[in-house]
Amino acid sequence: MPFGLASASAVFQRIMQNLLGDIGNVKFFQDDVLVWAENVEEHNVVVRKVCSVSEEAGLTVEMKKCKFECRSVEYLGHTVSGNGVKPKTNLLEVIEKAPSPSNKDQLRSFLGLAEYYAKFVKNFADVAQPLHHMMKKNVKFEWSKECQQAYSALKLCIINAVELKPFVASDHTIVSTDASMHGLGAVLIQLHKGKERVVAFASRTLKGAEATYSAIEKEALACWWGVKYFRNYVWGRKFELRTDHKPLINVFTTKGACRASSKIAKWEYTLQEYDFTMRYVPGVKNVNADCLSRLPIEGHMDEKEEEWLIASIQDVRMGAINEELWRKSIDEDMELQALKENLGMH
């Protein structure tokens, strides 16, 4: 393939997908291939499959660039091990030693690097809000005390990043959401052997008119956005949707949606294709997704109520679909079958 073609990268990635896409325990980006397994025997089986397919396709492997049977490896700016995924060590050193930016170009470069690791940082959008505000066209660059505090806090959050765990399809999956004055937050969590493990964080700032929404509308928006953001993980499987805004439990039902605002009703309607149970968890327990520096919650809680679970509903969602039904529908659709063949998906 000639160098310099605009589509060369996409074509090469498609070739790798056709060659290695059906082999389990393999990830690849261009010519950077990662193989993993729970033990050496399984690891060697997968490596042999990759080597066999590569040889048949006429691909060559540079042995001096290969590493075998490693406890941890550095892959696409991350350190990957049996314990999970975290930012690459030498990049953390670069971030730690980075001086304060003196202009917008330098700040833009730092934010670009920081946002690559946003999935490791709880409430990234809230922490970085003063820096993003500084990047607006109509805002003059003036490095204030607030900017320095946000800059230092963001660096510290990345350096002390939570080690993310791999997604396990068979584990109970949870999407926990929250909203603040400035942004939305969501956390993808899984219950593994009785313990909750963080798979990824996500956040974004409120846009335009969203900042004027009522509290319940912001919380509903956070639910909708969080589920959409983690769609690839939750679509087609049952999961739990957590919120620390109790009124949403009643609103996100078939009857409650009729009493909601048009915006909330729209978001509730678009979520009907997902199969989830919605649960209310108080803000003090919903710490991963909590974006606010909240005042103590007022009001009295019934002692008979569970500490974690205050309300739980299982709404009947006519539009919900599971993976089995989805695959069956594809197999019965002649046009989709033809498309799969044209894409080389067998």
N, C-alpha and C positions, 0 to 999 in steps of 0.2 A: 504494500500500500504506500503510495507516494506521501512524503512529508508535506505538511502545510495545508492539506485538504480540510475545509471547514467541518466536514462531517466525519473525518477520520476517527475521532475519539468515540463518537456514537456507534460507528460501524464496528470498531474493534470491541467495544463493550458488548454489542449484540452477538458477535462471534463467540466471545467468552461465555455469554449466557447460553448459547446453543450448545456449547461443548460441555460446560460444567454445571449448568443450571439444574440438572436432574440429580446431581450427586449431593447427598446429604452431608452436613457438617463442613460445608465449604462456602466461603465468602470471597468475592473478588472485585477489584476495581482496576480496570485495564489489565495490566500484567502483574498486579500485586495480588497474590492469591494467599488466602489464610485457611488452614485446615485445623480443626480441633476435634478432640474426643475425650472421653472420660478416662481412658486408660491407653497404654502403649499399643496393645493389640488392635483395638479399634482404630487408633490413629494410623497405624501402619496399613490397615486395610483401605482407609480412605486415601492415603498418600499413593498407594499402588493404583487405585482407580484414576486419580488425577494424572499420574504419570502415564498410564496406559492410554487414556483419552488424548493427552497432549501428543504422545508419540504417533498415534494414528492420524492425528490432524496435521502432523508435520511441524509441530511447535518444538522449539529447543529451550532448555532450561539452563540457566547459568548457575552451576553448582556452588560457586563461591558466594553467591547471593542468597543461597538457601539455608534455612535453619530447621533442624528436626528435633522433635521431642523436647520442646522448650516448656518450662513452667509458665513463662510470660513472654510476650513479644510486643514490639512497638508496631502499630498498624494505623496508618492514616491519621497520625497525630495523637494517637491514644496508646495507652499501655493496657494490653488485654491479658488477663490471667484467669485462673480457675475461680478466683474470688469475685471477679467482675471487671468493669472497665473504668478507667480514670484518665485524666489528661496526661500527655507525655511529659516525663520528668524534666527534660531539658527545656521544653517550652514553658513550663512553670517557672523555671529559673529566669527565663527571658522576661516573663510577665512581672515577676517579683522585682527585678532590677530596673524595669522600664521607668524612665524619668517622666515627670508630669509633662503633658503636651504643651507646646507653646503656640500652636495654631490649629485650625480646623483640620488640615491635612493630617497632622500627627494624631489628632484625636480620632479621626475617621479610621486610620490604620489600627489604632488600639481597639476601637469598638469592633472592627472587623474580626480581629483575632479573638476578642472576648466573646463575641456572639457565636463563634464556632463551638465554644464550650458552654453555651447557655443552657444546654440540657442538663448540665451538672449543677447549676446554680438555682437554688430556690428563690423565687420572686425576682428573677433577673431584671425584668422590665422595670420594677419598682426601684431597685437599687441603681440602675443605670439611667433613670428618668432625667436627672439634671444634666447628664452628659448628652443624651439624645436631644434635649431641649436646646442645648448649645449648638447643635448641628443644624438647626433650622436656618433657612435662607435669610430670614429677616432678623435674626439674632446676632448681634456683634459678639465676637469672641472675647470674653473677659473671664479669666480663670479665677472664680470666686472661691470663698471658703467652702461653700456648699458643693461646688464642683470637685474640689480636692477631697472632701470627705467621701463623696460618691465614688471617685476614682480609687481611693485607697480601699474603700469597702468592697468594691468590685474585684480588685486585685486579690484581696484577702479571701473572698468567697471562692474564687477560682483556684487559688493555691490550696485551700482547705476543702476542695470539692468532695462531695459525697461519692463514694465508689458505686457506680451503677451496676445493677445485676442484669444478667441476660434474661430475655423474655422466654418464659416456659409456657407453651400453649395449653398444657393440661392444668396449670395452676389457676386458682381463683383470681380474677383480674378486677382491679378497682381503679376508677378515674375519680380523683378528688379535686374539686374546683373551689375557687374563691375569687372575689373581686375587691378592689380597693378604689380609692379616689383617682388613682392614676393608671391602673392596669388590671389585667386578668391573669390569673395563675391556674395551672393545672398540673397534677402529678399522676403519673402512671405507676401504680403499685400492684404487687402480686403477693398473695399469701402462700408462702412456701414452707412446708413443714411446720405450720403453726406460727410462723413469723412473717411480718410484713417487710417486703423488700422493695426499694425504689428502683424502677426501671428507667424512668426519665422525668425530668422537669420540663415545663413549658410555660412561657409567659409572653405577654405583649402589652404595649401601652394602649390606652383607650384612644380612639380616633374621633376627631371632630365632635359631632353631636353626642357621641356615646358618653362623654364626660358629664352631660346634663341628664342622663337617665336617672331614674329613681333607684333606690338601693335594690329593690326586688328585681328590677329590669337588668341592672348590672350583674346580679347574681345569676339570673336566668341566662344572660348572654355568656357568662363564664362557663355554665354547664354546656351550652350549645357549642361554644368554641372549643372547649376542652375535649369533648367527644369527637368533634370533627378533626381536631389536630391529631388525635391518637386513633383515627379511623382504621388504619392498617392493622392495628392490634386488636380492636374490639368489634369491628364489623363482622357479623356472621357468628358470633359467640356470645354467650351470656356473660354479663359483667355487672358490677355494682357502681352506681354513680353517687358520689357523696357530695353533700353541700352543708354549709354551716348556717344556711338561711332557712329556717323552719317553714315559713309560709310557702316556699316552693314545693314542699311535699304535697300540699293540697292543690296548688296551681297546676303541677305537672301530672294531672290525671285527666281523664276524659271529661269529667264534669267540671273540674276546676278550670280547665282551659277556656271554658265558655265565659268565665268571669274575669279572665285575665285581659291585659291590654293586647292590642293587635300584634305588637312586636313579640310579646311572650308567647301568644298563641301560635305565631308563625314558627318560632324556634321549637316549641313543643311538638308542632306538627311534623317538622323536618326530622325530629329525633325518633319518630315512630318506626323508622326502618331498623332501629337498633333494639336489641333485646336486653334490657337492663332492669335492675331493681334499684329504686332510688332510696337513699337513706340520709337521714339528718344526723350530723355529728356536730356537737358544739364546737365553737371556734377554738376553745382551749384544747380540744382533742384533735382538731383538724389542723395541727400545726404545720404540716408540710405545705398545704395550699394556702394557708392564711397570709394574706398580703397586707393586712392592716396592723398598725400599732393600736390595738383596741383598748378601750376602757373596759373595766370589769363588767361582765354581763349582768344586767339588772333582772330582777324577778326571782321567783322561788321555783325550784325544780322539785317535782314530786319524788320522794325518796324511793318509791316503788319502781320508778322508771330506771331502766338500765343505764349504767354509767356512760357507755359508749353509744348505744343505740336508743334514740328517743322516738323515732318514728320510722316505719318501714312500709313501703307499698310495693306491690307487684302489679303494675298497670297492664291491662290487656292491650297489647299493641298489634293491631291487625297487620301493620306493615313490616313487623320484625321478620328477619330471615336468618337462618342458621347456615353454617358452612355446608352441611349435607344437602339441604334443599338447593343451595346455590350451585353446587357442583352437578347435581342431578339436572337442574334446569339448563345448564350449559351443555351437558351431554345430549340433551334432547333438542337443542337449537341448532339447526343445520348451518345457519349463517355463522354462528360463533364457532362451530366446528371447522368450517372452512377458513375462518380467520386464524384459528389456532394452528392449522396446517401451514398457512402462508407465513406465520411468524416463527415456524419451526418449533412450536410448543406441542410436545407429544406426551 
